[in-house]
Amino acid sequence: MPTMGTFMLDREGQEAAEILARARCAVDPVLRAAVASLPGSLRRIAGYHLGWLDAAGEADEAPSGKAIRPALVLAAAQALGGSARAAVTAAAAVELVHNFTLLHDDVMDRDPTRRHRPTAWAVFGSADAILAGDALHALALRLLAEDGHPAAGRAAGRLAACVIELCDGQQADCAFERRPDVSLAECLAMAEAKTGALLGCACALGALYAGAGDEVADAMDAFGRQVGLAFQLIDDLIGIWGDPSVTGKPVGADLVARKKSLPVVAALRSATPAGRELAGLYRVERALTAEEVLRATDAVDRAGGRDWAQTQACDRMAEAIGHLSGAVPDGTAAGDLLALAELVTRRSH
């Protein structure tokens, strides 16, 4: 029988891309039907954010995201002997919640672009973007409330609890920007709540829709959370060193915003000259110049923030595989989940 490690190493990025494409194909009709039920003004904003409409409300084919979270729902259901088709509603609900958080995050972070075009708030205004996000959240819960699957009620409870945790993580993230001293433990807890919680919930919902009990669902949740932490670590690295032509964001975007991302906090806590230099740049009470952004980027690297984040991402993936092995001992059955987890650590945008 293949081992988890062997299966993970053998998986190629192309296979993960095919898994994501299948998930998108399965979930999109449910998403489109749900969004179509919104009032016209909200439907236009949500459709724009999801890449289906342009700013004028005409049909468009802009990027809609990778569908990692719904793919995890479907892969988890299959890994535990369930039907991916039966879990499509739960997968769509998770994707709606994810996009609700993106709409709100973009407003709070004042991010001007997402997926290589202006963010919804930049086009329609902050209030309308927030309300569209609220509507997507409500749609997610309505999908589960109307789903006749025996696990729908438990899934709705888990998803609601996850949203509360997401809000707690986002509140901590915002609070860290105003605090001069943030510990790595606090930063990791924030990242687990803000990013890991929804990936964990996605895996748990897939388990529930496969008929699994709470113990297995909890193990799948733990797997997804660790994958989510690895995802956030890689995302934070991309936020500093990502290629703008790929990410759609300026060089060092997170440093310009003085975000207390994981590699930044690791550098600030390093007690090194480079860490102190970075702290000085973060205290500057004006927009950083292009030269200062480059200095800050170099300081994070020299203080060990980049190496620490890369090592942590690998460690988190190892923990994730350990949790998955307990829930799905057969590496072959867990193949799609492992391919998606591997994709997280290889992503460049």
ABEGO torsion letter per residue (X at the ends): XBBAAAAAAABBAAAAAAAAAAAAAAAAAAAAAAAAABBAAAAAAAAAAAGABBAAGBBBBBBAEAGAAAAAAAAAAAAAGBBAAAAAAAAAAAAAAAAAAAAAAAAAAGBABBGGBBBAAAAAEAAAAAAAAAAAAAAAAAAAAABABAAAAAAAAAAAAAAAAAAAAAAAAAAAAABABBBAAAAAAAAAAAAAAAAAAAAAAAAAAAGBBAAAAAAAAAAAAAAAAAAAAAAAAAAAABBAAAAGBBBGAAAAAGBBBAAAAAAAAAGBAAAAAAAAAAABBBBBBAAAAAAAAAAAAAAGAAAAAAAAAAAAAAAAAAAAAAABABAAAAAAAAAAAAAAAABAX
